[in-house]
Amino acid sequence: MRRPSPTLLLLSLAAIGVAGVVAAVAWGGEGDGQGLGLAVAGEARQGGLSLALAPAVADVRIIEARAPGRPLAVIDPGHGGRDGGAPGASGNAREKDVTLLIARELRDELARRGRVRIALTRDGDTALTLDDRAAIARRLGAGLFLAIHADSAPNAGARGATVYSLSEVASDEDAALLAARQNGEGAVASAPDASLRALLSDLAARDEMDGSADFALRILREARGRVLLRPEPHRFAAFRVLRRSGAPAVLFEAGYMSNAEDEAMLLDPVQRGRIVTSLARAIEAQAAIAR
C-alpha cells in the first residue's frame, strides 16, 4: 500500500487540529480560561459570525461571503494599544491608526464584493501579541493572512510600499532588521509556540514559503500603476507572525510614516483607496486558486 507523504500527514494532522477547534467552539461548555469559548452567531442581517476565542484574544467577527465555502482572509492591522508603531513625520498620526484605517476599508471593500470571507485580528485600539495574531488565523482556519504596517526609516526621503514574504533567509539587511524588529523588539512579547514548530516539517515549511511568495507577487502585480512602490518592492525574511499563521501570509508596508508625502498619502482617503483596491483584487485572485 502506498504510504502518504510527510507533507500530507502533517496537513492531515493540521486539519484534525482545526476540526477539533471547530468542535470545541460548537459544543464546548463553560470555558476553563485556557481554551476557546462558545461560538455566538451574529445577527443574520450582519452576515457575520462572532467567535469568542482564548481570553487573551478579542472577539473576532467573520463576515461571510455571498457563496458558501469561500476561503477566509484574515487581515491583521499592525500594532495597537500601547504599541503605537511608527510616528508620522507631521507628529499628528501613528502607525497603529493608519493600519487600522486601511484594514477596515479593505474589509468593507471585500465585504461589498462578497467573494471571500473576512476577519480582522483587531477592530479597535487593542494590544495583541504576535502569537495572538497568528493564533487567530490558525484557529479560524484562515486561507490567507495579510499583516498591514507602515514603514519608518532614518532617511526622510524613503518612500513607497513594500511587500514582505516568508523566508528563512533574508533578502537584504533592511529586511532582516525589519523582521528582527517586528519579531519582538519593541513589541508586545509572548511565549514561543513549541507545538507549531514541532508540527511543521521542512517540506510543509517550504510549501508555506512558496505560498507566501506567490501571494506577495500577486499583490505587486495588482499594485503596479496604482500604488507608489519602493525600489525592489518584494523582499523576504523570517517574520514570526507570518510563519505561525498557518496560511499563505505576507506583510504589507503601505508606505513610510517617516516621509511627509507618504504620510499625507496614507491619510488621504482617495489615495488610500488605491491601496485598498489593489489588496482586495490580490486577495480575491489568491483565494480563487487556494480553494
Secondary structure, DSSP 8 states (H G I E B T S, - for coil): -----HHHHHHHHHHHHHHHHHHHHHH--S--SSS---EEE--GGGTEEEE---TTS--EEEE--SSTT--EEEEEE--BTTB--SB-TTSS-BHHHHHHHHHHHHHHHHHHHTSSEEEES-SSS----HHHHHHHHHHHT-SEEEEEEEE--SSTT---EEEEEE-SS-SSHHHHHHHHHHTTTTS------HHHHHH--HHHHHHHHHHHHHHHHHHHHHHTTTS-EEEEEEEEE--HHHHTSSS-EEEEEEEETTSHHHHHHHH-HHHHHHHHHHHHHHHHHHHHHH-
